[in-house]
Structure formats: structure tokens, C-alpha cells
Amino acid sequence: MAVSNNITACVTLMALICAVPVIASGVWFASAQGEECARLARWPVAILGGLILLAALAGFVGAYWNRRRLLAFYLFAMASLIALLIALLVFAFAVTRGSGAYPVLGRAYDEYHLDGFSMWLRGYVSDDPARWERIKACLVVSDTCKKLARQGGFLTADQFYQSHLSPLQSGCCKPPAVCGYNYVSPTVWAAPAAHPAADPDCGVWGNDPSQLCYECESCRAGLLAALRAQWHRANIALVVATVALVFLYLVGCSAYKNAQAEALFHRYKW
């Protein structure tokens, strides 16, 4: 093999390796969302990583056995897939800009409002009632609130208020602090004399384990906060992989041009 082909083969081999964290991020992201009972963008990242893996494999075969058409296909496919990956990252960062979290005086945990999230995320949990019914049914049978109810460390209200709840536990397993409910246990609260008219969640809460605050806007917001945190963790690996793939693609383009120049030189030499 020519020197340029050796370089291209090494570059495509490294691109193969870079595709692995993209696939792993997609698989982790899809499986982790099962805990939140949501199916928001479960597999696009994993599928995109698999396509990058196939394109890099074609490039490696083309470079190792000097197949020009495979190398040309590799460069075209990688350019398209890297552009898609960058577009996916830009979209993910755009729709997860707002956190929806706000602090509550005297509480160690945050509470969540739908208004703090992007319109696209709000639409996911609000535009289709049937979709939320499926998510709610899953949350009811999950361990999200059951685990909180089984914890024996909350003997007093102050102990509970100083605990660190997950977004789903804060939004779905207890009433919002503004409602003025009195603490009895993590999932049992005594109703006040009157509910604040400004917050519709106050009239939705119920101590029934199948009701709690699953119909509250705060529960929808807690779900989005949990998904947002997962997206941000996955985005770290995707950003690193994208930068590496862009660098390898540029090196691959240079090596491919050099290989073409070498082939042209040998042709004229003969």
C-alpha cells in the first residue's frame, strides 16, 4: 500500500473507534429513559452511530485494498453523517436550554415549572393527552414514588425538606410547596383550609398512591427535567466524538487527495 493509503486506513480505523461512543451514548440514552417512562428520541443517536460505523468500515476496506469508489463513498457518507450529528447536537442544545427548576425557601430540593422549558419539550408532554396517559400509567407502577414512600429516614417534615429529591420525585410524588400542604409522610400530605387559586396543581393532588401528583404540571416538568439531564450527559460524549470525527475526516480528505496524486503520478510515469 502507498503511504497515503496507509494514512487513510489508519484514519478510517480511528473513525471506527470514534463511532463506538456515539453508539454507546445512543444505547445508554434509550435505555435510561425507561426509568422515566418516556420514549423521546430513543434511538436516533444509536442509529446514527451505527451508520458512521458502517461508513468508516467501508472507508477502511477501501483504503486497505485500494478501492477508490469505496473511499469516495466513505468521504461522502461521513460528510453527510457528521453534518447530521452536528445538526442533532445543535437541536438538542436548543431544546434543552431552559431547566424549568426554581428554588423553594427552606427546601434542599428544587421544584419545576413547565414554563421554564422550550416549547418543543412542553409540547411533548402537553399536546397529546393519550401520550401523557401512557407515561402516567408507567409512572404509577414504577418505583419513582414507591421508593420514596418506603424510605424510613424522614421522621420529621424538616428532614424531608432537607433531602435531595430527583426531579420526578419532586414533581410527581408530593404537592408543590406553594399549595401549603402539611407533611405527614413523603407521599401523604394533609390538605390546607384553602388552596391558592393561582396554582391549578393544588387541586389535583391526592394521597391515593395511584393519584398523587401524576396529573400535575409539576410532574410533567419533573419528567422533562430528568430527560434534559440525560441529554446533557449524553451530549458530552457526542461533542467529543463529533470533534474527533471532523478532524479525522479532514485528515482523510487530505490523504485521499494525496493518494489520487500518487496514482496520477505513477500513471504518467509509466
C-alpha positions as CSV (number, residue, x, y, z in Angstrom):
1,M,0.0,0.0,0.0
2,A,1.1,3.6,-0.7
3,V,1.9,5.9,2.2
4,S,-1.3,7.9,1.6
5,N,-3.4,4.7,1.7
6,N,-1.7,3.7,4.9
7,I,-2.7,7.1,6.4
8,T,-6.2,6.8,5.1
9,A,-6.6,3.3,6.6
10,C,-5.4,4.5,10.0
11,V,-7.8,7.4,9.9
12,T,-10.8,5.3,9.0
13,L,-9.8,2.8,11.7
14,M,-9.8,5.6,14.2
15,A,-13.2,6.8,12.8
16,L,-14.4,3.2,13.5
17,I,-13.3,3.6,17.1
18,C,-14.9,7.1,17.4
19,A,-18.2,5.6,16.3
20,V,-18.3,3.4,19.3
21,P,-19.0,6.1,21.9
22,V,-21.7,7.6,19.6
23,I,-23.5,4.2,19.6
24,A,-22.9,3.7,23.3
25,S,-24.4,7.1,24.1
26,G,-27.4,6.3,22.0
27,V,-28.0,2.9,23.6
28,W,-27.5,4.4,27.1
29,F,-29.8,7.3,26.3
30,A,-32.5,5.0,25.1
31,S,-32.3,2.5,28.0
32,A,-32.0,5.2,30.6
33,Q,-35.2,6.8,29.5
34,G,-37.1,3.7,30.5
35,E,-36.9,4.8,34.2
36,E,-38.8,7.9,33.2
37,C,-41.3,6.0,31.1
38,A,-40.7,8.3,28.2
39,R,-39.9,7.5,24.6
40,L,-38.5,10.8,23.5
41,A,-35.8,10.4,20.7
42,R,-34.8,6.9,22.0
43,W,-32.8,5.6,19.1
44,P,-31.7,8.3,16.6
45,V,-28.3,8.7,18.2
46,A,-27.6,5.0,18.2
47,I,-28.7,4.6,14.6
48,L,-26.6,7.5,13.5
49,G,-23.6,6.0,15.3
50,G,-24.2,2.6,13.5
51,L,-24.3,4.4,10.1
52,I,-21.0,6.1,11.0
53,L,-19.5,2.7,11.9
54,L,-20.6,1.2,8.6
55,A,-19.2,4.2,6.6
56,A,-15.9,4.0,8.5
57,L,-15.7,0.3,7.8
58,A,-16.3,0.9,4.1
59,G,-13.5,3.5,4.2
60,F,-11.1,1.2,5.9
61,V,-11.7,-1.6,3.4
62,G,-11.4,0.9,0.5
63,A,-8.1,2.3,1.9
64,Y,-6.6,-1.1,2.8
65,W,-7.3,-2.7,-0.6
66,N,-7.1,0.5,-2.6
67,R,-10.7,0.7,-3.7
68,R,-11.3,4.2,-4.9
69,R,-15.0,4.0,-5.1
70,L,-15.3,2.8,-1.5
71,L,-13.1,5.7,-0.4
72,A,-15.2,8.2,-2.3
73,F,-18.3,6.7,-0.8
74,Y,-16.7,6.9,2.7
75,L,-15.9,10.6,2.3
76,F,-19.3,11.5,1.0
77,A,-21.2,9.4,3.7
78,M,-19.0,10.7,6.5
79,A,-19.6,14.3,5.5
80,S,-23.4,13.7,5.5
81,L,-23.4,11.8,8.8
82,I,-21.2,14.3,10.5
83,A,-23.5,17.1,9.3
84,L,-26.5,15.2,10.7
85,L,-24.7,14.6,14.0
86,I,-23.8,18.3,14.3
87,A,-27.5,19.2,13.5
88,L,-28.7,16.8,16.1
89,L,-26.4,18.3,18.7
90,V,-27.5,21.9,17.9
91,F,-31.1,20.8,18.1
92,A,-30.5,19.0,21.5
93,F,-28.8,22.1,23.0
94,A,-31.5,24.4,21.6
95,V,-34.5,22.5,23.1
96,T,-32.8,21.9,26.4
97,R,-31.7,25.4,27.2
98,G,-34.2,26.1,30.0
99,S,-34.1,24.0,33.1
100,G,-37.6,24.7,34.5
101,A,-36.1,24.5,38.0
102,Y,-36.7,27.1,40.7
103,P,-35.6,27.0,44.4
104,V,-38.0,26.9,47.2
105,L,-37.3,28.7,50.5
106,G,-36.3,26.2,53.2
107,R,-36.1,23.3,50.8
108,A,-32.9,21.5,49.7
109,Y,-34.6,20.2,46.5
110,D,-35.9,22.3,43.5
111,E,-39.4,22.3,42.2
112,Y,-40.2,22.6,38.4
113,H,-42.4,24.6,36.2
114,L,-43.3,23.8,32.6
115,D,-42.8,27.5,31.6
116,G,-39.1,27.1,32.1
117,F,-38.7,24.6,29.3
118,S,-38.6,25.0,25.5
119,M,-41.9,25.0,23.6
120,W,-40.9,21.8,21.8
121,L,-40.4,19.9,25.1
122,R,-43.6,21.4,26.6
123,G,-45.5,20.1,23.5
124,Y,-44.2,16.6,24.1
125,V,-45.9,16.3,27.5
126,S,-48.9,18.6,26.8
127,D,-50.1,18.4,23.2
128,D,-51.1,14.7,23.2
129,P,-53.2,13.6,26.3
130,A,-53.0,10.0,25.2
131,R,-49.2,10.1,25.4
132,W,-49.3,11.5,28.9
133,E,-51.8,8.8,30.0
134,R,-49.3,6.2,28.9
135,I,-46.4,7.9,30.7
136,K,-48.6,8.4,33.8
137,A,-49.6,4.7,33.9
138,C,-46.0,3.7,33.7
139,L,-45.0,6.2,36.5
140,V,-47.7,4.8,38.8
141,V,-46.4,1.3,38.7
142,S,-42.7,2.4,38.7
143,D,-40.5,2.8,41.8
144,T,-40.3,6.5,41.5
145,C,-42.7,7.4,44.3
146,K,-42.8,3.9,45.9
147,K,-39.2,4.1,46.8
148,L,-39.7,7.5,48.4
149,A,-42.6,6.2,50.4
150,R,-40.5,3.3,51.7
151,Q,-37.7,5.4,53.0
152,G,-37.7,5.5,56.8
153,G,-35.3,8.3,57.3
154,F,-37.9,11.1,57.1
155,L,-39.2,11.2,60.6
156,T,-40.0,14.9,60.6
157,A,-41.0,17.4,57.9
158,D,-37.6,19.2,58.3
159,Q,-35.8,16.0,57.5
160,F,-37.8,15.6,54.3
161,Y,-37.4,19.3,53.3
162,Q,-33.6,19.0,53.6
163,S,-33.5,15.9,51.4
164,H,-32.3,15.9,47.8
165,L,-35.2,14.6,45.6
166,S,-34.9,13.7,42.0
167,P,-36.9,15.9,39.5
168,L,-39.5,13.2,39.2
169,Q,-39.9,12.7,42.9
170,S,-40.1,16.5,43.5
171,G,-42.7,17.0,40.7
172,C,-44.8,13.8,40.9
173,C,-44.6,12.4,44.5
174,K,-45.6,15.4,46.6
175,P,-47.7,18.6,46.2
176,P,-46.0,21.9,45.2
177,A,-44.8,23.9,48.2
178,V,-47.0,26.9,47.2
179,C,-50.1,24.8,47.9
180,G,-49.4,24.8,51.7
181,Y,-50.0,21.1,52.3
182,N,-48.8,19.8,55.7
183,Y,-46.3,17.0,55.8
184,V,-47.4,13.6,57.1
185,S,-45.1,11.2,55.2
186,P,-43.2,11.6,51.9
187,T,-46.3,10.7,49.9
188,V,-49.1,11.6,52.4
189,W,-49.9,15.2,52.9
190,A,-52.7,17.0,54.9
191,A,-54.7,19.5,52.9
192,P,-54.8,23.1,54.0
193,A,-58.0,25.0,54.6
194,A,-57.9,26.7,51.2
195,H,-55.8,26.1,48.0
196,P,-54.0,29.0,46.3
197,A,-56.2,29.8,43.2
198,A,-53.1,30.7,41.2
199,D,-51.7,27.1,41.0
200,P,-54.0,24.5,39.4
201,D,-51.8,21.7,40.7
202,C,-53.1,22.3,44.3
203,G,-56.5,20.8,43.5
204,V,-55.1,17.9,41.6
205,W,-53.0,16.3,44.4
206,G,-54.4,13.2,46.1
207,N,-52.9,10.9,48.7
208,D,-54.0,7.8,46.8
209,P,-50.8,6.1,45.5
210,S,-52.3,5.9,42.0
211,Q,-53.1,9.6,42.0
212,L,-50.5,11.7,44.0
213,C,-49.4,14.5,41.6
214,Y,-49.2,12.5,38.4
215,E,-51.7,14.8,36.7
216,C,-49.9,17.9,37.9
217,E,-47.9,20.2,35.6
218,S,-45.1,19.9,38.1
219,C,-44.9,16.2,37.3
220,R,-44.7,16.9,33.6
221,A,-42.0,19.4,34.3
222,G,-40.1,16.9,36.5
223,L,-40.1,14.4,33.7
224,L,-38.7,17.0,31.3
225,A,-36.0,17.9,33.8
226,A,-35.0,14.3,34.1
227,L,-34.8,13.9,30.4
228,R,-32.9,17.1,30.0
229,A,-30.3,15.9,32.5
230,Q,-29.8,12.7,30.5
231,W,-29.5,14.6,27.2
232,H,-26.8,16.8,28.7
233,R,-24.8,13.8,29.9
234,A,-25.0,12.1,26.5
235,N,-24.1,15.4,24.7
236,I,-20.7,15.5,26.4
237,A,-19.7,12.2,24.7
238,L,-21.3,13.2,21.4
239,V,-19.4,16.6,21.3
240,V,-16.1,14.9,21.9
241,A,-16.8,12.2,19.2
242,T,-18.0,14.9,16.7
243,V,-14.8,17.0,17.1
244,A,-12.7,13.8,16.7
245,L,-14.7,12.7,13.6
246,V,-14.4,16.2,12.0
247,F,-10.6,16.2,12.5
248,L,-10.3,12.6,11.1
249,Y,-12.5,13.5,8.1
250,L,-10.3,16.4,7.2
251,V,-7.2,14.2,7.5
252,G,-8.9,11.6,5.4
253,C,-9.7,14.1,2.7
254,S,-6.1,15.2,2.6
255,A,-4.8,11.6,2.4
256,Y,-7.3,10.7,-0.3
257,K,-6.2,13.7,-2.4
258,N,-2.5,12.6,-1.9
259,A,-3.4,9.0,-2.9
260,Q,-5.1,10.4,-6.1
261,A,-2.0,12.5,-6.9
262,E,0.3,9.4,-6.3
263,A,-1.9,7.3,-8.7
264,L,-1.8,10.0,-11.3
265,F,2.0,10.4,-11.0
266,H,2.5,6.6,-11.4
267,R,0.2,6.6,-14.4
268,Y,2.1,9.3,-16.2
269,K,5.5,7.9,-15.2
270,W,4.6,4.6,-16.9
